[in-house]
């Protein structure tokens, strides 16, 4: 199997789903790989929320030629999304 490119799946909560788009900046880290910090961006989103969890799936594809990431490895993904705007008709404090 070729693992030179890996795909990371991220489940985003409903409150953030509208702000996550293709190209949303991301930083990937892992406590399993010392010093790992990869800047990337979202490559695709599902657009639909999971009916039971109310989460949206986003994916990030990464170059993994150095083999630092392995299938099934847990990583932390920080997405940079703008603050949520109040919903239409919502009162501001």
C-alpha positions as CSV (number, residue, x, y, z in Angstrom):
1,X,0.0,0.0,0.0
2,X,1.1,3.5,-0.8
3,X,0.9,6.0,2.2
4,X,2.7,8.9,0.6
5,X,-0.6,10.8,0.8
6,X,-3.0,10.4,3.7
7,X,-6.5,11.6,4.3
8,X,-7.5,13.0,7.7
9,X,-11.2,12.9,8.5
10,X,-12.5,15.6,10.9
11,X,-16.0,15.8,12.4
12,X,-17.0,19.4,13.0
13,X,-19.9,20.4,15.2
14,X,-23.0,21.9,13.7
15,X,-22.3,25.3,15.1
16,X,-19.1,25.5,13.1
17,X,-20.2,23.7,9.9
18,X,-21.3,26.8,8.0
19,X,-17.8,28.4,8.5
20,X,-15.9,25.3,7.2
21,X,-15.2,25.3,3.5
22,X,-12.7,23.9,1.1
23,X,-9.5,25.8,1.8
24,X,-10.2,26.5,5.5
25,X,-6.7,26.6,7.2
26,X,-5.8,23.7,9.4
27,X,-2.9,22.7,11.6
28,X,-2.3,19.0,12.4
29,X,-0.4,17.9,15.4
30,X,0.1,14.6,17.2
31,X,1.2,13.6,20.7
32,X,2.6,10.4,19.1
33,X,5.0,12.2,16.9
34,X,7.3,14.7,18.7
35,X,7.5,18.0,16.9
36,X,4.9,17.2,14.3
37,X,3.0,20.4,13.2
38,X,1.7,20.4,9.6
39,X,0.0,23.4,8.1
40,X,-2.6,22.5,5.6
41,X,-6.2,23.2,4.6
42,X,-9.6,21.4,4.2
43,X,-9.7,19.7,0.8
44,X,-13.4,18.6,0.8
45,X,-16.5,18.7,3.0
46,X,-19.6,16.6,3.1
47,X,-22.1,19.6,3.2
48,X,-24.5,17.4,5.1
49,X,-24.7,16.9,8.9
50,X,-24.9,13.4,10.4
51,X,-28.5,13.1,11.6
52,X,-27.6,11.5,14.9
53,X,-24.4,13.3,15.9
54,X,-25.1,16.7,14.2
55,X,-21.6,16.7,13.0
56,X,-20.2,17.4,9.5
57,X,-17.4,15.5,7.9
58,X,-14.4,17.4,6.5
59,X,-11.3,16.0,5.0
60,X,-7.7,17.1,4.7
61,X,-5.3,15.4,2.3
62,X,-1.6,15.6,3.3
63,X,1.7,14.7,1.7
64,X,3.2,11.9,3.9
65,X,6.4,11.0,2.0
66,X,8.3,10.9,5.3
67,X,5.9,8.3,6.7
68,X,5.3,10.3,9.9
69,X,1.5,9.6,9.8
70,X,0.1,6.1,9.8
71,X,-3.4,4.8,9.0
72,X,-5.6,4.9,12.1
73,X,-3.3,7.3,14.0
74,X,-5.0,9.9,16.2
75,X,-4.1,13.5,15.5
76,X,-5.3,16.9,16.6
77,X,-6.7,19.2,14.0
78,X,-7.1,22.9,14.6
79,X,-9.3,24.6,12.0
80,X,-9.2,28.4,11.7
81,X,-12.8,29.5,11.4
82,X,-14.2,33.0,11.8
83,X,-16.4,33.7,14.9
84,X,-20.0,32.7,14.4
85,X,-22.3,35.6,13.4
86,X,-25.6,35.8,15.4
87,X,-28.5,34.0,13.7
88,X,-31.1,36.2,12.0
89,X,-33.4,37.7,14.6
90,X,-31.1,36.9,17.5
91,X,-30.6,39.6,20.1
92,X,-27.1,41.0,20.8
93,X,-26.2,41.5,24.4
